[in-house]
Amino acid sequence: MEIKEETGRFALYNDENQEIGEMTWSDAGTEMMIIDHTFVDPAYRGQKLAEKLVYQGVEKARREGKKIIPLCPFAKKEFDTKPEYKDVLRA
């Protein structure tokens, strides 16, 4: 599995280089990003891959000094259950 950052998204690829998931965001100014969609192909669910995609967004926000608004229901659940993401959550 490999996650690649592309314009406005992190794309998840399987070992055959087929896209099997993504997390998309949009920038809201220079200091904020909005996670608006997370998806993993049903055949690959249950492997914590969506969690890894959201984690990539969190790490990107940390590197760039941004805050995140998690509009995507899955991303919102991740932020609600992982206090270690609080540093990048827009209050």
N, C-alpha and C positions, 0 to 999 in steps of 0.2 A: 504494500500500500504506500502511496505517496500523496502528499498534499502539496499543491503548487499555488502560489499566489498569482492571481491574474487580475486584470483591471476590475475592481469592485467586488472581487470574490476570491474565496479559497476553493479550489476544485480538488476533489478526492479521486484518485485513480487506483484501479486494482493492479495486480501484477502483470496483466496483459495490456496495460496502459489504456484501459477503457474507463471513461468517467462514470463513477458510481455515486457521486454525491457532491454537494456544494454548500457553502454558506456565503450569502451575499450581504453586502453592506453599502450604504451610501454615506458620503461625507456630508456633515451638516456644519458648514463653516470649516475653519482650520483646527478647531479644538474638540470636535465631536464626530463620532461615527454612529450610525444607526444600523444595527443588525436587523435585517428585515426578512430573512428567509434562511432556513436550514433544511436540507434534504439529504437522505441516504436511501439508495435503492433498497426496496424491501428485502431482497435476497441477502443483503449485507447487514441488516439491522441486528441489534443485540451484541455488537462487538465494540460498543462505545465509540464508534466512528464520528457520530454527530457531536459528541462531547469534545473530541479532538479538534473538530472544525471550529467550534466556539472558542476553544482554548487558543487556537491560532489567532482569532480575532482579538482576544484579550491581550496576547503577547504583542500584537501589532499596535494596539492602543498604548500599551506600556512603552514600547520603543519610541512612539511618536508623541508621547505626552498628551494623549487624547482621552476623553471620557466616552463611554458607550451608553446608548439608549437601546435596550433590548426589546424591540417591538415584536420580533418573532416569538411565538409562544414557547418553543423549545429553548431558545436563548434566555427568555425570561425565567423559565424554570431553572436553568443552570445558574443564573445569577441569584435566584432566590435560595438555592440550596448550597451554594459554594461561597462562604464568607471570604475566601481568599481572592475573590474577584471584586470585592468592595472598593478597592483602590481605583478601579477604572469605571465604576458605575456612576452615571450621572445622577446626582441626588435630586 
